[in-house]
Amino acid sequence: MKGLLTQVRSYERSVQLLMVNQFTINLGFYMLMPYLAAHLSGTLGLAGWIVGLVLGVRNFSQQGMFLVGGTLADRLGYKPMIVAGCVLRTLGFATLGLVDSLPALLAASAATGLAGALFNPAVRAYLAADAGERRVEAFALFNVFYQAGILLGPLAGMVLTGVDFRITCLVAAAIFAVLSIVQIRALPARRGEDAKPQDGDGGQGVLAQWRGILANRPFLLFSVAMIGSYVLSFQVYLALPLEVRRLGGDGNFGTAAVAMLFAVSGLTTILGQTRVTAWCKARYEPGQALVRGLVVMGLAFVPLLLATAVPVPESRIGLWLVAAVPPTLAALLLAIGTMIAYPFEMDTIVRLSGDRLVATHYGLYNTICGVGITVGNLATGAALDAARAAGLPALPWITLLALGLACATALYGLHRTGRLTAALDSEPLHSTV
């Protein structure tokens, strides 16, 4: 921990604040969101489709507005979008705890999603700009703070929700309110050098910027190739818990085993991210590290695949081992693969942008990967259902393994052809048409 703090202090104040901000953002978010569905369906007694609608609105408003949020960050500055996102989360979370009408719940859910679309691209672009040549290491540290918030948020939320979910909402809102004030007072103003509005460009300037980014083939190919990494990492929340509960049941064991998945994933990243990044940077080019990260993420499902060849034990202890050990190994390997890839992934986006309109590139990248996660999770769910219906338990794990290896192959092709280092060679993207 001392070494981690020393590394953080080696960066300038703005980078340090962004890392602490991200920890706090995730702490407040994951304090509330894992328990929202139970509140809507239990306390408020809403129908299942309404619960799905409220949660879906949040996801749609975030994924659908990432590009807009990134564009605004490039044109208006990073700090205003970060502050605006935190203020909006404050209002959204407070509203979720205080209202029970469907229109108000939908508005609050949309606000929390839009908030993420505003500050996520801005935070990453700001971090990349102020970290300079050390941005790979900075993103490694950033991921440590990111995962720490994910790990601690649900624990804090469990304690607060045990008292009253409304208290959870108000505490989360208070966290974002304090964060907003701190950033207004302490975060220096920052903007992309190549995204300042030009006289008379107006809306046409934005469209020209978007067309320029869509013409950046290396960036688009990279974005599509990386979709698989997000689909695979998301299985810690989808396929792995479902597999644990399928074999271990929904009782205390199942709950403890699922909690262990999250703990292994978070703690592995917190304890190992900076060491893994330093080791990879000393040995691999960014493209090589990305390929190896995706290979490891694909191989994460091999333990589950091998477990399908073992007869289901009749003893309770044997059943628990089969239910818990392979998913935990998968969660561990997914964490390691993500640790290898993530800092180089964030750095590659900056390089492919040519250091121009970085927040807009991050916004479009998030949208592409967000759509891919949705499609990928639908396909994973279908594979899980088909596996049960056909008596082929290996089917989902073969599919996910193949996805990881296919994406690694695509990244290898981009790396070998030099497309992961080539920035778009064109006129400045803010020029008008």
Backbone torsions as a table, in degrees:
resi	resn	phi	psi	omega
1	MET	NA	-39.1	179.2
2	LYS	-61.9	-42.1	178.0
3	GLY	-63.1	-37.2	178.4
4	LEU	-63.0	-45.5	-179.7
5	LEU	-65.2	-35.4	177.2
6	THR	-63.4	-41.8	177.6
7	GLN	-63.4	-42.4	-179.8
8	VAL	-62.1	-42.5	-177.8
9	ARG	-67.6	-18.8	-179.3
10	SER	-73.6	-11.9	177.6
11	TYR	-94.8	161.0	178.9
12	GLU	-70.5	167.4	-169.0
13	ARG	-58.4	-38.7	-177.8
14	SER	-63.2	-40.4	179.5
15	VAL	-66.9	-42.3	177.3
16	GLN	-58.6	-44.2	-178.1
17	LEU	-66.4	-38.3	178.9
18	LEU	-63.4	-36.8	179.0
19	MET	-67.9	-46.2	177.7
20	VAL	-63.8	-38.5	177.7
21	ASN	-58.4	-45.0	-177.0
22	GLN	-66.2	-37.7	174.5
23	PHE	-59.1	-45.4	-177.1
24	THR	-68.5	-39.3	177.1
25	ILE	-59.1	-47.8	-179.4
26	ASN	-69.6	-35.2	176.6
27	LEU	-58.9	-49.7	-179.6
28	GLY	-66.3	-40.1	-177.5
29	PHE	-67.2	-50.7	-176.1
30	TYR	-79.2	-8.9	170.1
31	MET	-68.3	-31.0	-172.9
32	LEU	-106.5	-48.6	-167.0
33	MET	-61.4	-37.9	-179.6
34	PRO	-63.1	-18.4	-175.4
35	TYR	-109.6	2.4	-177.0
36	LEU	-68.4	-43.2	-178.1
37	ALA	-60.8	-41.8	179.5
38	ALA	-65.2	-36.6	177.2
39	HIS	-65.2	-44.4	-177.6
40	LEU	-66.1	-42.5	-176.7
41	SER	-83.2	-33.4	-177.3
42	GLY	-89.5	-68.4	-176.7
43	THR	-62.4	-46.0	-177.4
44	LEU	-89.2	-15.0	176.6
45	GLY	67.8	31.2	-179.4
46	LEU	-79.5	151.3	179.0
47	ALA	-66.5	157.8	-177.6
48	GLY	-58.8	-39.8	-177.9
49	TRP	-68.5	-30.7	177.7
50	ILE	-70.9	-40.8	176.4
51	VAL	-59.0	-45.9	178.0
52	GLY	-61.6	-36.8	179.4
53	LEU	-65.6	-45.8	-179.2
54	VAL	-61.8	-45.5	179.7
55	LEU	-68.5	-37.2	179.5
56	GLY	-66.9	-35.4	177.7
57	VAL	-62.2	-40.6	178.7
58	ARG	-62.1	-46.8	-178.9
59	ASN	-65.6	-42.1	-178.3
60	PHE	-66.0	-42.4	-178.3
61	SER	-66.4	-30.2	178.7
62	GLN	-77.5	-53.3	-177.2
63	GLN	-64.5	-38.6	-176.7
64	GLY	-72.7	-19.4	-175.0
65	MET	-110.1	4.9	-179.9
66	PHE	-58.3	-44.3	-178.5
67	LEU	-63.0	-42.3	178.3
68	VAL	-64.7	-44.0	179.0
69	GLY	-60.6	-42.4	178.2
70	GLY	-65.4	-40.0	179.1
71	THR	-63.9	-44.4	178.2
72	LEU	-62.1	-38.5	179.3
73	ALA	-63.3	-41.2	179.0
74	ASP	-67.6	-35.4	-174.6
75	ARG	-88.4	-35.2	-175.7
76	LEU	-102.9	-15.0	-177.1
77	GLY	113.2	152.8	-176.4
78	TYR	-73.8	-42.1	-175.5
79	LYS	-60.6	-46.5	-179.3
80	PRO	-57.8	-36.9	-179.0
81	MET	-73.5	-36.3	177.5
82	ILE	-64.2	-46.3	179.8
83	VAL	-65.5	-44.6	-179.5
84	ALA	-60.7	-40.2	178.8
85	GLY	-63.7	-41.3	179.9
86	CYS	-68.7	-39.1	176.7
87	VAL	-63.2	-42.1	179.9
88	LEU	-65.2	-38.9	176.1
89	ARG	-64.1	-38.1	177.6
90	THR	-57.2	-50.3	-178.5
91	LEU	-66.3	-42.5	-177.8
92	GLY	-64.7	-45.6	-179.0
93	PHE	-67.7	-39.9	177.4
94	ALA	-62.3	-40.6	180.0
95	THR	-65.2	-40.3	179.1
96	LEU	-58.7	-31.1	-178.6
97	GLY	-87.2	-13.4	-172.1
98	LEU	-112.6	-11.1	-175.5
99	VAL	-117.3	162.8	175.8
100	ASP	-137.3	2.5	177.8
101	SER	-84.9	145.8	-176.2
102	LEU	-61.7	-46.0	-180.0
103	PRO	-58.5	-41.3	179.9
104	ALA	-68.3	-38.4	177.9
105	LEU	-64.7	-41.0	178.9
106	LEU	-65.4	-42.1	179.3
107	ALA	-63.9	-42.5	179.6
108	ALA	-65.4	-40.7	179.4
109	SER	-65.1	-42.3	177.8
110	ALA	-63.4	-38.0	179.9
111	ALA	-64.2	-41.0	179.8
112	THR	-66.4	-35.3	177.3
113	GLY	-69.7	-45.3	178.7
114	LEU	-60.9	-35.8	178.0
115	ALA	-57.6	-45.9	178.4
116	GLY	-62.3	-37.4	178.8
117	ALA	-66.7	-27.4	-179.9
118	LEU	-78.9	-46.5	-172.5
119	PHE	-93.0	-22.5	-176.5
120	ASN	-63.0	-53.7	177.9
121	PRO	-62.4	-37.3	-178.6
122	ALA	-64.5	-43.2	179.9
123	VAL	-60.9	-45.5	-176.9
124	ARG	-69.6	-39.3	177.3
125	ALA	-66.3	-40.8	177.7
126	TYR	-61.8	-46.8	-179.6
127	LEU	-61.2	-44.9	-179.7
128	ALA	-62.5	-39.1	-178.1
129	ALA	-68.1	-46.5	-174.5
130	ASP	-82.5	-19.7	176.4
131	ALA	-79.0	-22.9	176.6
132	GLY	60.8	-129.1	-177.4
133	GLU	-68.6	-13.7	-178.1
134	ARG	-100.1	23.5	-172.2
135	ARG	-70.2	-27.7	175.9
136	VAL	-61.8	-48.1	178.5
137	GLU	-65.3	-36.0	179.6
138	ALA	-65.0	-40.6	179.0
139	PHE	-70.2	-28.4	173.9
140	ALA	-64.2	-47.4	176.9
141	LEU	-63.1	-39.9	178.7
142	PHE	-57.4	-40.6	-179.7
143	ASN	-67.9	-30.8	175.7
144	VAL	-62.9	-49.1	178.8
145	PHE	-64.9	-37.7	179.1
146	TYR	-60.0	-49.4	-177.9
147	GLN	-70.5	-32.7	177.8
148	ALA	-62.5	-38.9	176.7
149	GLY	-65.4	-41.0	178.0
150	ILE	-64.0	-36.2	-177.4
151	LEU	-72.9	-43.1	-174.4
152	LEU	-85.9	-27.0	-177.6
153	GLY	-56.6	-53.4	-180.0
154	PRO	-61.5	-32.3	178.6
155	LEU	-65.8	-45.4	177.4
156	ALA	-64.4	-40.6	179.3
157	GLY	-64.6	-35.6	179.4
158	MET	-62.9	-41.6	179.5
159	VAL	-66.4	-46.8	-177.6
160	LEU	-68.7	-40.8	-179.5
161	THR	-67.3	-27.4	175.0
162	GLY	-61.8	-24.0	175.1
163	VAL	-88.0	-57.7	179.8
164	ASP	-169.6	131.1	-179.1
165	PHE	-61.6	-31.2	179.2
166	ARG	-62.5	-34.9	176.6
167	ILE	-64.3	-40.7	176.9
168	THR	-58.2	-46.4	-179.7
169	CYS	-61.3	-44.9	-176.5
170	LEU	-70.0	-36.3	176.6
171	VAL	-66.9	-43.5	177.4
172	ALA	-61.3	-41.6	177.4
173	ALA	-63.2	-40.2	179.1
174	ALA	-64.0	-38.2	177.9
175	ILE	-59.8	-45.6	-179.7
176	PHE	-70.1	-31.6	177.0
177	ALA	-65.2	-46.1	178.0
178	VAL	-62.9	-42.0	179.3
179	LEU	-61.2	-38.8	178.3
180	SER	-61.5	-45.8	-178.6
181	ILE	-64.5	-43.4	-180.0
182	VAL	-60.8	-42.7	-178.0
183	GLN	-71.0	-36.1	176.6
184	ILE	-60.8	-40.2	-174.7
185	ARG	-85.4	-34.6	-167.8
186	ALA	-112.6	-22.4	-175.2
187	LEU	-83.8	120.3	179.2
188	PRO	-65.0	149.9	176.7
189	ALA	-68.5	142.2	-178.6
190	ARG	-153.2	142.2	175.6
191	ARG	-147.6	159.7	177.4
192	GLY	-69.3	135.1	-175.4
193	GLU	-67.1	-28.0	-174.2
194	ASP	-104.0	19.5	-176.6
195	ALA	-125.2	12.4	-179.3
196	LYS	-67.7	134.4	-178.8
197	PRO	-58.0	137.2	177.6
198	GLN	-95.9	153.2	-179.1
199	ASP	-59.8	123.0	174.3
200	GLY	79.7	6.0	-177.5
201	ASP	-80.2	-35.8	174.6
202	GLY	51.1	-142.8	-177.3
203	GLY	-66.7	-30.5	179.8
204	GLN	-62.0	-33.0	177.7
205	GLY	-61.5	-39.7	178.6
206	VAL	-64.6	-45.5	180.0
207	LEU	-62.9	-37.5	178.0
208	ALA	-65.2	-40.1	177.3
209	GLN	-62.1	-45.2	-179.6
210	TRP	-63.8	-41.6	178.7
211	ARG	-63.8	-37.6	178.6
212	GLY	-64.1	-40.8	179.1
213	ILE	-67.9	-40.8	178.9
214	LEU	-67.0	-18.3	175.8
215	ALA	-86.3	-4.1	-179.0
216	ASN	-85.7	86.5	-174.0
217	ARG	-61.8	-42.9	178.3
218	PRO	-57.5	-40.7	179.8
219	PHE	-65.1	-44.8	-179.2
220	LEU	-65.6	-41.6	178.9
221	LEU	-64.1	-41.0	177.5
222	PHE	-62.8	-43.7	-179.6
223	SER	-60.0	-44.9	-179.7
224	VAL	-66.5	-41.3	-179.7
225	ALA	-63.6	-31.0	-177.2
226	MET	-83.7	-7.4	178.5
227	ILE	-54.6	-41.4	-177.4
228	GLY	-58.1	-35.5	-179.1
229	SER	-63.1	-36.9	-179.4
230	TYR	-75.4	-37.3	176.1
231	VAL	-63.2	-43.4	-178.7
232	LEU	-66.9	-46.6	-177.8
233	SER	-65.5	-28.8	-179.1
234	PHE	-70.0	-15.5	-178.0
235	GLN	-68.0	-12.9	171.6
236	VAL	-62.2	-26.9	-180.0
237	TYR	-98.6	-14.2	-174.4
238	LEU	-118.5	-79.3	-170.7
239	ALA	-68.4	-40.3	-177.4
240	LEU	-66.7	-47.1	175.7
241	PRO	-61.8	-37.2	178.8
242	LEU	-63.9	-38.4	179.0
243	GLU	-68.4	-40.7	177.2
244	VAL	-58.9	-47.2	-176.7
245	ARG	-73.6	-27.7	177.7
246	ARG	-63.5	-41.1	-178.1
247	LEU	-92.6	-38.8	-173.6
248	GLY	-95.2	-10.0	179.8
249	GLY	87.0	176.7	-176.1
250	ASP	-98.3	9.5	-177.7
251	GLY	-79.8	-157.3	-177.5
252	ASN	-61.9	-36.3	179.4
253	PHE	-63.2	-47.2	-179.9
254	GLY	-59.5	-43.1	179.2
255	THR	-63.4	-44.1	-179.8
256	ALA	-66.3	-39.3	-179.3
257	ALA	-67.2	-39.5	177.3
258	VAL	-65.8	-41.5	177.2
259	ALA	-60.6	-35.7	179.2
260	MET	-65.6	-35.1	176.6
261	LEU	-57.5	-49.0	-179.0
262	PHE	-65.9	-39.6	-179.5
263	ALA	-64.7	-44.3	179.1
264	VAL	-61.6	-45.2	-179.4
265	SER	-62.0	-48.5	-177.4
266	GLY	-69.5	-46.9	-176.8
267	LEU	-66.6	-36.5	177.8
268	THR	-59.9	-43.9	179.9
269	THR	-66.9	-45.1	-178.3
270	ILE	-61.2	-41.6	-175.3
271	LEU	-83.6	-26.2	-170.8
272	GLY	-117.5	-10.9	-171.2
273	GLN	-56.3	-52.8	-174.5
274	THR	-66.1	-35.6	178.3
275	ARG	-67.4	-43.2	179.6
276	VAL	-62.7	-43.5	-179.0
277	THR	-63.9	-44.4	178.9
278	ALA	-62.1	-41.3	179.9
279	TRP	-64.0	-44.8	-178.5
280	CYS	-69.0	-40.4	-177.8
281	LYS	-64.8	-32.1	-179.6
282	ALA	-74.2	-17.1	-172.7
283	ARG	-119.1	-26.8	-171.7
284	TYR	-124.6	152.4	165.8
285	GLU	-73.9	159.2	-178.8
286	PRO	-53.3	-43.1	179.8
287	GLY	-63.3	-39.0	178.2
288	GLN	-65.6	-39.9	178.1
289	ALA	-64.1	-40.7	179.0
290	LEU	-61.8	-44.3	179.6
291	VAL	-61.4	-45.6	-179.5
292	ARG	-65.2	-37.5	176.9
293	GLY	-61.6	-43.8	179.6
294	LEU	-68.3	-35.3	176.9
295	VAL	-62.4	-46.0	179.6
296	VAL	-61.9	-40.8	179.8
297	MET	-64.4	-37.9	176.5
298	GLY	-67.1	-42.8	-179.9
299	LEU	-68.5	-13.4	178.7
300	ALA	-58.5	-23.1	-176.5
301	PHE	-93.9	0.9	176.4
302	VAL	-64.0	-43.1	177.2
303	PRO	-56.7	-38.4	178.2
304	LEU	-69.9	-37.6	177.6
305	LEU	-64.1	-44.0	178.9
306	LEU	-65.3	-34.3	-179.0
307	ALA	-65.2	-26.2	179.9
308	THR	-69.6	-18.6	178.6
309	ALA	-84.4	-7.3	-179.3
310	VAL	-96.0	129.4	176.8
311	PRO	-58.2	142.9	179.6
312	VAL	-63.7	119.8	-176.7
313	PRO	-62.9	147.9	177.4
314	GLU	-84.6	-30.2	179.6
315	SER	-73.2	148.8	-177.6
316	ARG	-64.7	-40.9	-179.2
317	ILE	-65.4	-44.1	178.1
318	GLY	-61.2	-40.2	178.8
319	LEU	-64.0	-42.1	179.5
320	TRP	-63.9	-39.0	179.2
321	LEU	-63.7	-44.0	179.0
322	VAL	-65.5	-34.7	-179.3
323	ALA	-74.1	-31.3	-171.9
324	ALA	-101.8	-41.3	-170.5
325	VAL	-68.5	-52.8	-179.7
326	PRO	-59.4	-45.3	176.5
327	PRO	-61.8	-35.8	179.0
328	THR	-67.1	-41.5	175.3
329	LEU	-61.6	-39.2	178.0
330	ALA	-63.2	-44.0	179.0
331	ALA	-62.4	-38.8	178.7
332	LEU	-63.3	-47.1	-179.0
333	LEU	-68.0	-35.9	175.8
334	LEU	-62.3	-40.6	178.3
335	ALA	-64.3	-42.3	179.8
336	ILE	-65.0	-44.7	178.2
337	GLY	-60.7	-41.2	177.5
338	THR	-65.5	-41.0	177.5
339	MET	-59.9	-39.0	179.4
340	ILE	-66.3	-45.0	-170.1
341	ALA	-85.1	-39.5	-164.3
342	TYR	-56.6	-51.8	-178.1
343	PRO	-61.0	-37.7	179.5
344	PHE	-73.0	-31.2	175.0
345	GLU	-61.9	-50.3	-179.8
346	MET	-62.8	-38.8	179.1
347	ASP	-67.8	-38.7	-178.5
348	THR	-64.1	-37.3	178.2
349	ILE	-60.2	-42.2	179.2
350	VAL	-64.1	-45.0	-178.8
351	ARG	-64.6	-41.8	-179.8
352	LEU	-69.9	-21.4	176.4
353	SER	-79.8	-12.3	-174.8
354	GLY	68.4	24.6	-177.3
355	ASP	61.1	26.3	177.3
356	ARG	-122.6	136.1	178.7
357	LEU	50.8	48.6	-174.6
358	VAL	-63.5	-43.9	-179.7
359	ALA	-63.4	-37.5	178.1
360	THR	-65.2	-39.9	176.5
361	HIS	-63.1	-43.9	177.1
362	TYR	-61.2	-39.1	179.6
363	GLY	-62.6	-47.5	179.3
364	LEU	-66.1	-38.9	178.2
365	TYR	-59.6	-44.7	179.0
366	ASN	-63.7	-38.1	178.8
367	THR	-65.6	-45.6	179.9
368	ILE	-61.2	-46.6	-179.7
369	CYS	-68.8	-33.9	178.1
370	GLY	-64.7	-42.6	175.7
371	VAL	-63.6	-40.4	179.2
372	GLY	-63.3	-37.8	177.5
373	ILE	-62.5	-43.7	-179.8
374	THR	-60.2	-49.4	179.5
375	VAL	-64.3	-43.4	-178.5
376	GLY	-63.5	-38.4	179.2
377	ASN	-70.4	-35.3	174.6
378	LEU	-62.3	-42.9	179.4
379	ALA	-66.7	-40.1	178.4
380	THR	-64.1	-43.7	177.0
381	GLY	-60.5	-41.6	177.8
382	ALA	-64.0	-39.2	178.9
383	ALA	-66.2	-37.8	177.3
384	LEU	-64.5	-43.0	178.3
385	ASP	-65.7	-43.2	-179.7
386	ALA	-64.9	-36.7	-180.0
387	ALA	-63.5	-42.2	179.3
388	ARG	-67.5	-43.7	-177.3
389	ALA	-66.0	-37.4	-175.8
390	ALA	-94.4	-3.0	-177.4
391	GLY	67.9	34.8	179.6
392	LEU	-120.0	76.9	-174.8
393	PRO	-63.4	-18.6	-178.4
394	ALA	-79.7	-15.8	-172.3
395	LEU	-56.1	-49.4	-179.2
396	PRO	-61.9	-37.7	-175.0
397	TRP	-74.6	-35.4	174.2
398	ILE	-63.5	-41.1	-179.6
399	THR	-63.2	-45.5	-178.6
400	LEU	-70.3	-37.2	174.8
401	LEU	-60.5	-46.4	179.9
402	ALA	-63.0	-37.8	178.5
403	LEU	-62.4	-46.0	179.4
404	GLY	-61.4	-44.5	-179.6
405	LEU	-68.7	-35.9	178.1
406	ALA	-64.7	-43.4	178.9
407	CYS	-67.8	-37.6	176.4
408	ALA	-62.6	-40.0	178.0
409	THR	-64.1	-41.6	178.1
410	ALA	-62.4	-43.4	177.9
411	LEU	-65.1	-36.8	177.5
412	TYR	-61.5	-42.0	177.6
413	GLY	-63.4	-42.0	178.2
414	LEU	-64.8	-38.6	179.2
415	HIS	-67.5	-45.4	-177.5
416	ARG	-64.5	-31.9	-179.7
417	THR	-89.6	3.8	177.1
418	GLY	78.6	9.8	-175.1
419	ARG	-79.2	-11.5	177.4
420	LEU	-87.5	-2.0	178.4
421	THR	-120.0	-9.3	-175.7
422	ALA	-89.5	122.3	173.1
423	ALA	-86.0	158.1	-179.9
424	LEU	-63.7	124.5	-179.1
425	ASP	-97.9	93.1	-177.5
426	SER	-155.2	-178.3	176.5
427	GLU	-67.6	159.9	177.7
428	PRO	-52.0	137.4	-171.6
429	LEU	-72.0	-9.2	179.4
430	HIS	-92.0	2.8	180.0
431	SER	-66.8	151.5	-175.7
432	THR	-90.6	162.8	176.3
433	VAL	-127.3	NA	NA
